[in-house]
Amino acid sequence: TVDGIANTGYERSYRIDLPRANSGWQIRVRRLTENKNNNKTADVSRIESITEIVDAKLRYPNTALLFVQFDSTLFDGRTPTVTVKAKGLVIRVPSNYDPVERTYSGSWDGTFKWAWSNNPAWIFYDLVLNKRYGLGKRISSDQVDKWTLYQIGQYCDAPVSDGAGGKEARYLCDLYISQRPDAWTVLMDLANIFRGMISWSNNLLSVDADMPREMDPDFVFNKSNIVGSFTFSSTSERTNYSAAIVTYSNPQNNYQDDQASVYSQEVADRFGFNTIELSRIGCTRESEAQRHGAYAIETNRDDNGVEFKTGMEGRIPRVGKVIGINNAPMAGRQNGGRVAAVSGKRITLDRAVAAKAGDTLIINLPDGKSQGRKVHSVQDRIVTVEQEYNPAPQAEAGWILDQSDLAIQQFRVKRVVNNNDGTVTINGLPYNPNKFPRVDDGAVIEDRPVTVVPPRGQEAPDDITISSLYRVSQGIGITTLVATWSPVKNAIAYEMQWRQNNGDWINLPRTGNTRFEVDGIYTGRYVVRVRAINAQDIASVWEISKETELTGKSGAPLPPLALATRSLVHGVQVSWEFPTGSGDTLRTELQYSKNQDGSAPMPLSDVAYPGKSYQQMGRSREMPAEWPEF
């Protein structure tokens, strides 16, 4: 029975439990009273909808099912948007790994367990081997280098500064894949989270990451084991980025895209202001986004790539591996060649070498890897190392020497091409181990030189002298540093820097003069360095002066004397005197207080030197006295 009055449509729903049937049901709804439906009443009844309800317990395989119940009036009848922060998939992780604490206990036996984890290395591994949503139907676990991924996973979990005084894991992967893109593209994107490189060769999937190494290069090359010569290339100044803008998903903004910026003044001074824009998938932390930006800037600073041909041994270093080279014309020393003979710790080389104790002799070994040993002593062509190589090197194996004053050049293999003529072409990108502490910790580390060839074409200044003078400028006494040097042959300009008490070097504008001055110095120890520039814009080495002690300003200015006030008509005048030795005064600051004891002073005015009086007008008899003070 429906009884009542409504000025809008009225709906009522009923649940009807139907008997079991094999071919469906026919449903009829009949009204027992007639429709009035006149000019005063509208009561036509009709069926609005019929919904079949199946009371069955159904499975939702491989699905996370969420049930939310709420009052629809809270959303004004609109369907709300539900956002969920999910743990994601349970994936394979090493059996000795704690994904909550992000720690690895003991040695890993190569087995796995199932757990939640957002470590990008193990997400990558799971996506490769999973048969439902990954490549597990085509790739088996024997075709994936899990031991390298174990090292990468540890690197991702290593604690670094979060920029707020705490620590956090280096890399995380917080994402969901909502489409079905190309499989190789997905793997490349995931590897890019941990700065990885992947390659498919010999029916194996190889993974490497650009991260610090505590080992020698994987393989070494020199003039004796390549065809032709090394070819180096560099990018244009426009690709030497000094700033990076990184897009990431900000959890504080409901995981909407946000941006973090990184800037390098050093690169900007050298190459100008060039910006690179990056979008990092799976990145949900501003600090991590900044690390990605800093990595892009640091990587582009080293822009000298290498390409060379070699024999079939060039197939040994895979993509992502690090190789070391000795390019004698560039390095200035022949620190590479072939092994002539081996007897325990005594290595006979194919030539005499300028090695010394403490240097590192790196040799390609029969197992396809290179290994370095510290040099103990040198006698002509015979080099004795502190520890035997394992396995022992063979005759004709390639070697290079890494020295404290001449570092080997290192490159990460980017591409290996078989030329089908018995040779292999290798392309490499610069590998600089010093960039990692720069990116993670902001450390300032000087790179070791890779050449001992002196700059050609321009001599450096050789007689820099430092002195000081005292003068009065616009009524102010100033102590000035004066640096001079003699003109250098073929130089058209000079670049200068100075510093005080071992502080940071301060740049001065480029000039054609052989002298510069720095006004207003303070007492301290001063050092100046200058280099000459010729018409081809080739700079000489820096010439550094002797450290010189200069006496300048120190301490605070002396206080003024004879402070006095004098009444004026609707005003007051304040006057004072300067003590002896106040010639370098810039201005006098006045303050006033409404309290007789001078407490709670407030700024009144500044009087430029040598002024020594101040008037305040527009005062009435009713205004309280306000006493200036210094």
C-alpha positions in Angstrom: 0.0 0.0 0.0 1.3 3.4 -1.0 -0.5 6.3 0.7 0.7 10.0 0.9 1.3 13.1 -1.0 4.6 14.1 -2.8 5.3 16.9 -5.3 8.1 14.9 -7.0 8.4 11.3 -8.2 8.3 8.6 -5.6 10.1 5.3 -5.9 10.0 2.2 -3.8 12.0 -1.0 -4.2 11.1 -4.6 -3.3 13.2 -7.7 -3.1 11.5 -10.8 -4.5 13.0 -14.2 -3.8 12.4 -16.2 -7.0 12.1 -20.0 -7.1 14.7 -22.1 -8.9 14.2 -22.1 -12.6 16.0 -23.5 -15.7 14.9 -21.0 -18.3 14.4 -17.8 -16.4 11.3 -16.0 -15.1 8.5 -13.8 -16.2 7.6 -11.0 -13.8 4.3 -9.1 -13.7 3.5 -6.1 -11.5 -0.2 -5.1 -11.2 -1.9 -2.2 -9.5 -5.0 -3.0 -7.7 -6.5 0.5 -7.7 -7.3 2.7 -10.7 -5.1 5.6 -11.7 -6.7 9.0 -10.9 -4.4 11.0 -13.1 -6.5 14.2 -13.3 -5.8 17.9 -13.2 -5.3 17.7 -9.4 -3.6 14.3 -9.0 -0.9 12.5 -10.9 -0.5 9.0 -9.6 0.5 6.9 -12.6 2.5 3.8 -11.6 5.1 2.1 -13.7 8.1 -0.2 -13.4 11.3 1.9 -13.3 13.9 -0.9 -13.4 14.4 -4.6 -12.7 17.7 -5.8 -11.3 18.7 -9.4 -11.0 20.6 -10.1 -7.7 22.7 -13.2 -7.6 23.5 -14.2 -4.0 26.8 -16.2 -4.7 30.2 -16.2 -3.2 32.5 -15.4 -6.1 36.3 -15.4 -6.2 38.3 -12.4 -7.4 41.6 -14.1 -8.5 44.7 -11.8 -8.5 42.5 -8.9 -7.4 42.6 -6.6 -4.4 38.9 -6.0 -3.6 38.0 -2.9 -1.7 34.5 -2.4 0.0 33.5 1.1 1.0 30.2 2.1 2.5 29.1 5.7 3.1 26.1 8.0 3.3 25.4 9.3 -0.2 24.1 12.6 1.2 27.7 13.4 2.2 28.6 13.8 -1.5 25.4 15.5 -2.7 24.4 12.4 -4.7 27.6 12.4 -6.7 29.8 9.3 -7.0 33.0 10.0 -5.0 36.5 9.2 -6.2 38.3 6.7 -3.9 42.1 6.9 -3.6 43.9 3.9 -2.1 47.5 3.7 -0.9 48.2 0.0 -1.5 51.1 -2.2 -0.6 51.1 -3.7 -4.0 52.2 -7.1 -5.0 53.9 -9.8 -2.9 57.2 -10.4 -4.8 60.3 -12.5 -4.7 63.0 -11.1 -2.4 66.3 -12.7 -1.1 65.8 -15.2 1.8 68.2 -13.1 4.0 66.5 -9.8 3.3 64.3 -7.9 5.8 62.1 -5.6 3.5 60.9 -3.6 6.5 64.3 -2.7 8.0 65.9 -2.9 4.6 68.8 -5.0 5.9 70.6 -8.1 4.6 71.8 -10.7 7.2 74.8 -12.9 6.5 75.6 -14.4 3.2 72.9 -15.1 0.6 72.5 -18.7 -0.5 70.7 -17.6 -3.7 67.1 -18.6 -2.6 64.1 -16.4 -2.4 61.0 -15.8 -0.2 57.8 -13.9 -0.8 57.2 -10.5 0.8 56.0 -6.9 0.1 58.9 -4.7 -1.1 59.3 -1.5 -3.0 63.0 -2.1 -3.8 63.3 -1.5 -7.5 65.9 -4.2 -8.1 63.6 -7.0 -6.8 60.5 -5.5 -8.5 62.5 -5.7 -11.7 63.5 -9.3 -11.0 59.9 -10.3 -10.2 58.5 -8.6 -13.3 61.0 -10.5 -15.5 60.2 -14.0 -14.0 56.4 -13.7 -13.3 54.4 -15.9 -15.7 51.1 -14.0 -15.3 52.1 -10.3 -15.8 55.8 -10.6 -16.7 58.1 -12.5 -19.0 58.2 -15.7 -17.0 56.8 -17.8 -19.9 59.8 -16.8 -22.0 62.7 -16.2 -19.5 63.7 -18.6 -16.8 65.6 -17.8 -13.6 68.8 -19.3 -15.1 68.8 -16.6 -17.7 68.9 -13.7 -15.2 72.0 -12.6 -13.3 70.5 -12.5 -9.8 73.9 -12.0 -8.1 74.4 -8.7 -9.8 70.8 -7.7 -8.9 71.6 -8.6 -5.3 74.4 -6.0 -5.3 72.1 -3.5 -6.9 69.4 -4.2 -4.4 71.8 -3.5 -1.5 72.8 -0.3 -3.2 69.1 0.8 -3.5 68.5 0.1 0.2 71.7 1.8 1.4 70.8 4.8 3.7 71.6 8.3 2.4 70.7 11.7 3.7 67.1 12.8 3.3 68.0 16.5 3.4 66.2 17.0 6.8 68.8 15.6 9.1 67.7 11.9 8.8 68.4 8.9 6.6 66.4 7.1 3.9 66.8 4.4 1.4 68.6 5.6 -1.8 66.0 4.4 -4.3 62.3 3.2 -4.0 59.8 2.1 -6.6 56.2 3.2 -5.9 54.1 2.8 -9.0 51.4 0.7 -10.6 51.4 -0.3 -14.3 47.9 0.4 -15.7 48.6 -0.3 -19.4 50.3 -2.9 -21.6 53.4 -1.2 -23.1 56.3 -2.9 -24.8 58.0 -5.3 -22.4 61.5 -4.0 -23.1 60.4 -0.5 -22.5 59.0 -1.4 -19.1 62.2 -3.1 -18.2 64.3 -0.1 -19.3 62.1 2.2 -17.3 62.4 0.1 -14.2 66.1 -0.2 -14.6 66.4 3.5 -15.0 65.1 3.9 -11.4 68.4 2.5 -10.1 70.5 3.9 -13.0 70.6 0.5 -14.6 71.5 -0.7 -18.1 70.1 -4.0 -19.5 71.2 -6.1 -22.4 70.2 -9.4 -24.0 73.2 -11.4 -25.2 73.9 -15.1 -25.5 70.4 -15.9 -24.4 71.1 -14.1 -21.1 69.6 -11.0 -19.6 72.4 -8.9 -18.1 71.8 -6.0 -15.7 74.3 -3.5 -14.4 73.9 -0.2 -12.6 76.0 3.0 -12.5 77.1 2.8 -8.9 80.4 2.8 -6.9 82.7 -0.2 -7.4 85.2 -1.6 -4.9 86.9 -3.5 -7.6 89.2 -2.9 -10.6 87.8 -2.3 -14.1 86.2 -5.4 -15.6 88.7 -5.3 -18.6 91.5 -3.1 -19.7 92.6 -1.9 -23.1 95.7 -0.1 -24.4 97.4 0.5 -27.8 98.6 -3.1 -27.9 95.2 -4.8 -27.8 93.1 -2.5 -30.0 92.9 -1.9 -33.8 93.9 1.6 -34.8 93.5 4.2 -32.1 91.0 5.4 -29.5 88.4 7.9 -30.8 87.0 10.4 -28.4 83.9 12.5 -28.7 82.2 15.2 -26.7 78.8 16.9 -26.7 78.0 20.5 -27.3 77.8 23.1 -24.5 74.0 23.0 -24.7 74.0 19.5 -23.4 76.3 20.3 -20.4 73.4 21.0 -18.1 73.8 23.3 -15.1 70.2 22.9 -13.8 67.8 20.0 -13.6 64.0 20.1 -13.1 62.7 16.7 -12.0 59.1 15.7 -12.0 58.0 13.2 -9.3 54.8 12.0 -7.6 54.3 14.0 -4.3 52.4 12.0 -1.6 51.8 15.3 0.2 49.7 16.4 -2.8 47.7 13.2 -3.2 50.5 11.8 -5.4 50.0 14.5 -8.1 53.0 15.5 -10.1 55.4 18.0 -8.5 58.8 19.3 -9.4 62.2 19.5 -7.6 65.1 21.5 -8.9 68.9 21.2 -8.7 71.5 23.7 -9.7 75.3 23.7 -10.1 77.0 27.0 -10.1 80.3 25.4 -11.1 78.9 24.0 -14.3 77.0 27.3 -15.0 80.2 29.3 -14.7 81.8 27.0 -17.3 79.1 26.2 -19.8 76.3 28.7 -19.1 72.8 28.1 -17.8 71.3 25.0 -19.5 68.3 23.2 -18.0 67.3 19.5 -18.4 63.8 18.4 -17.5 63.4 14.8 -16.2 60.3 12.7 -15.3 61.1 9.9 -12.8 58.6 7.1 -12.6 58.1 5.4 -9.3 59.7 8.4 -7.4 57.6 9.7 -4.5 60.3 11.7 -2.6 61.6 15.2 -3.3 65.0 14.2 -1.9 65.3 11.3 -4.3 64.2 13.5 -7.2 67.0 15.9 -6.3 69.5 13.1 -6.3 68.3 12.1 -9.8 68.8 15.7 -10.9 72.2 16.0 -9.4 73.2 12.7 -11.0 72.1 14.0 -14.4 74.2 17.2 -14.0 77.3 15.3 -12.7 77.1 12.7 -15.5 76.9 15.4 -18.2 80.0 17.1 -16.9 82.0 14.1 -18.0 81.1 14.2 -21.7 84.1 12.6 -23.4 82.9 9.3 -24.9 85.2 6.7 -26.4 85.0 4.3 -29.4 87.5 1.8 -30.6 87.9 -1.5 -32.4 89.5 -4.6 -30.9 89.6 -8.3 -31.5 87.1 -10.9 -30.3 88.2 -10.2 -26.7 86.0 -7.2 -27.1 83.0 -9.5 -26.6 84.1 -10.1 -23.0 83.0 -6.8 -21.4 79.2 -6.7 -21.7 77.0 -3.6 -21.8 77.2 -1.8 -18.4 80.6 -3.1 -17.5 83.5 -0.7 -16.7 86.6 -0.8 -18.8 89.9 1.0 -18.2 92.1 2.4 -21.0 95.5 3.9 -21.4 95.7 6.3 -24.3 99.4 7.2 -24.3 99.3 10.3 -26.5 96.7 11.8 -24.2 98.1 10.5 -20.9 101.7 11.4 -21.6 103.0 8.1 -20.5 103.1 4.6 -22.0 101.3 2.9 -19.0 100.0 0.0 -21.0 101.2 -3.1 -23.0 101.5 -6.9 -22.9 102.8 -9.3 -20.3 106.0 -11.0 -21.3 106.3 -13.6 -18.5 104.9 -14.4 -15.1 106.6 -16.0 -12.1 104.5 -15.8 -8.9 104.6 -12.1 -7.8 107.2 -11.2 -10.4 105.6 -9.9 -13.6 107.8 -9.2 -16.6 106.3 -6.6 -18.9 107.0 -6.0 -22.6 108.7 -2.7 -21.8 110.3 -0.7 -18.9 107.7 1.4 -17.1 108.0 4.4 -14.8 106.2 2.6 -11.9 106.8 3.0 -8.2 105.8 1.3 -5.0 102.1 1.9 -4.3 101.0 2.1 -7.9 98.4 -0.5 -9.1 99.2 -2.9 -11.9 96.0 -4.2 -13.6 96.1 -7.3 -15.8 93.5 -9.1 -17.9 93.3 -12.6 -16.5 92.3 -15.9 -18.2 88.8 -15.9 -16.5 87.9 -12.9 -18.6 88.2 -10.3 -15.8 91.0 -7.9 -14.9 92.6 -7.7 -11.5 94.9 -5.2 -9.9 97.7 -5.6 -7.4 99.8 -3.0 -5.5 103.3 -2.6 -6.8 106.0 -3.5 -4.3 109.2 -2.8 -6.3 110.3 -2.2 -9.9 113.5 -3.3 -11.7 113.5 -2.3 -15.3 110.8 -4.5 -17.0 110.2 -6.7 -13.9 107.4 -5.5 -11.6 107.0 -7.3 -8.2 103.5 -7.0 -6.7 102.5 -7.4 -3.1 100.1 -10.3 -3.7 99.9 -12.9 -6.4 97.1 -12.7 -9.1 94.3 -15.3 -8.9 94.3 -16.9 -11.4 97.8 -16.3 -12.6 98.1 -14.1 -15.7 99.2 -15.6 -19.0 101.8 -14.2 -21.4 100.5 -11.7 -23.9 97.8 -10.6 -21.5 97.0 -6.8 -21.6 98.1 -4.6 -18.7 97.8 -1.0 -17.6 99.2 1.0 -14.7 97.1 3.1 -12.4 99.3 5.8 -10.6 98.6 8.4 -7.9 99.6 11.2 -10.2 98.1 9.7 -13.4 94.8 7.9 -13.2 93.5 5.5 -15.9 90.5 6.6 -17.9 87.4 4.5 -17.1 84.3 4.1 -19.3 81.1 2.2 -18.9 80.3 0.1 -22.0 77.3 1.4 -23.8 77.3 -0.7 -26.9 79.2 -3.7 -28.3 78.9 -4.3 -32.1 80.3 -7.4 -33.9 81.7 -6.2 -37.2 81.7 -9.8 -38.7 85.3 -9.4 -39.7 87.0 -10.7 -36.6 86.7 -7.3 -34.8 84.4 -5.7 -32.3 83.5 -2.0 -31.9 83.0 -0.8 -28.3 81.3 2.4 -27.4 81.7 3.7 -23.9 80.5 6.5 -21.7 82.7 8.2 -19.0 82.7 6.6 -15.6 83.8 8.8 -12.7 83.6 7.2 -9.2 83.9 10.6 -7.6 80.4 11.6 -8.7 78.6 9.3 -6.4 79.6 11.0 -3.1 78.9 14.3 -4.8 75.4 13.2 -5.7 74.5 11.5 -2.4 76.4 13.7 0.1 77.3 16.8 -1.7 81.0 16.0 -1.1 83.7 18.1 -2.8 86.3 15.7 -4.3 89.0 16.6 -6.7 89.5 14.2 -9.6 92.9 12.7 -10.2 94.6 13.9 -13.4 94.3 11.6 -16.5 97.2 13.4 -18.3 100.6 14.7 -17.4 101.0 16.6 -20.7 101.4 20.2 -19.8 99.2 22.8 -21.4 100.7 23.9 -24.7 100.7 27.4 -26.2 100.5 29.6 -23.1 102.9 30.4 -20.3 101.7 31.2 -16.8 102.6 34.3 -14.7 105.6 33.6 -12.4 106.1 36.7 -10.2 102.8 37.4 -8.4 103.3 39.8 -5.5 100.8 40.9 -2.8 100.9 44.2 -0.9 98.4 46.6 0.7 97.7 50.3 0.8 95.6 52.6 3.0 93.5 55.4 1.5 90.5 57.5 2.2 87.6 57.3 -0.3 84.7 59.7 0.1 85.7 60.4 3.6 86.1 56.7 4.6 89.4 55.0 5.4 89.9 51.8 3.4 92.7 49.2 3.4 93.2 47.7 -0.1 94.8 44.5 -1.2 97.0 45.1 -4.3 98.2 42.1 -6.5 100.6 42.6 -9.4 102.5 40.4 -11.9 104.6 40.9 -15.0 103.1 40.7 -18.5 103.1 37.2 -20.0 104.1 36.6 -23.6 101.1 36.1 -26.0 98.6 36.7 -23.2 95.7 38.9 -24.0 93.8 38.5 -20.7 94.1 37.1 -17.2 91.8 35.3 -14.8 92.3 36.0 -11.1 91.1 34.6 -7.8 91.9 35.4 -4.2 91.1 34.0 -0.8 91.6 34.8 2.9 92.6 32.4 5.6 92.2 29.2 3.4 88.7 30.1 2.6 86.9 29.6 -0.7 88.5 31.1 -3.9 86.7 34.3 -4.9 86.6 35.0 -8.7 87.3 38.4 -10.2 86.3 39.7 -13.6 88.6 38.8 -16.5 90.9 41.6 -17.4 93.8 42.6 -19.6 95.6 44.4 -16.8 98.5 43.0 -14.8 97.1 44.3 -11.5 94.0 44.2 -9.4 92.8 45.6 -6.1 90.4 44.4 -3.5 89.1 47.2 -1.2 88.0 47.0 2.4 90.0 43.9 3.4 90.2 42.6 7.0 93.3 41.4 8.8 94.3 38.0 7.7 96.4 35.7 5.5 95.9 36.3 1.7 96.7 34.1 -1.3 96.2 35.1 -5.0 96.3 32.9 -8.1 96.4 34.1 -11.7 96.4 32.4 -15.1 97.0 33.8 -18.6 94.7 33.5 -21.6 95.9 33.8 -25.2 94.1 34.7 -28.4 93.0 31.1 -29.0 91.3 31.2 -25.5 93.8 28.7 -24.2 94.5 29.1 -20.5 97.7 28.5 -18.7 98.0 26.6 -15.4 97.2 28.6 -12.3 100.2 30.4 -10.8 99.8 30.8 -7.0 101.4 33.6 -4.9 103.0 33.2 -1.6 100.8 33.5 1.4 101.0 37.1 2.7 99.8 38.6 6.1 97.9 41.9 5.6 96.6 44.2 8.3 93.2 45.7 7.7 90.1 46.4 9.6 89.3 44.3 12.8 86.8 44.5 15.6 83.8 46.9 15.9 83.9 50.7 15.3 84.5 53.0 18.3 81.4 54.5 19.9 80.6 58.3 19.3 81.4 60.9 22.0 79.7 63.9 23.6 76.1 62.9 22.9 73.8 65.8 23.7 70.2 67.0 23.0 68.9 70.6 22.5 65.3 71.7 22.4 63.9 73.4 19.3 60.5 74.9 18.5 58.3 71.8 18.1 61.4 69.7 17.8 64.6 68.3 19.3 68.2 68.2 18.0 70.7 65.4 18.8 74.5 66.0 18.3 77.6 63.9 18.9 81.3 63.8 18.1 83.6 61.2 16.5 86.6 59.7 18.3 90.1 59.7 16.8 90.5 57.1 14.1 86.9 57.0 12.9 87.8 58.0 9.4 86.4 54.8 7.9 82.9 55.3 9.4 80.1 54.7 6.9 77.1 56.0 8.9 75.8 56.6 12.4 72.7 54.7 13.6 70.2 56.4 16.0 67.6 54.6 18.1 65.0 56.0 20.5 63.1 54.7 23.5 60.0 55.9 25.3 61.5 54.7 28.6 63.8 56.9 30.7 66.2 53.9 31.2 66.6 53.5 27.4 65.0 50.0 27.4 63.2 48.6 24.3 64.9 50.9 21.8 63.5 51.3 18.3 65.2 52.5 15.1 65.1 56.3 14.5 67.4 57.2 11.6 70.8 56.7 10.0 73.1 59.7 9.4 75.8 59.4 6.8 79.4 60.2 7.8 80.7 62.8 8.5 77.3 64.2 9.7 77.1 64.4 13.5 73.7 65.9 14.2 70.1 65.0 13.7 66.9 67.1 14.1 63.4 65.7 14.7 60.7 68.3 14.0 56.9 68.4 14.2 56.6 67.6 17.9 53.8 69.1 20.1 53.9 70.0 23.8 51.6 67.0 24.6 54.0 64.4 23.0 56.2 62.6 25.6 59.9 62.9 25.5 61.7 60.3 23.4 65.4 60.0 24.0 67.7 59.0 21.2 70.5 56.6 22.0 73.4 55.0 20.0 
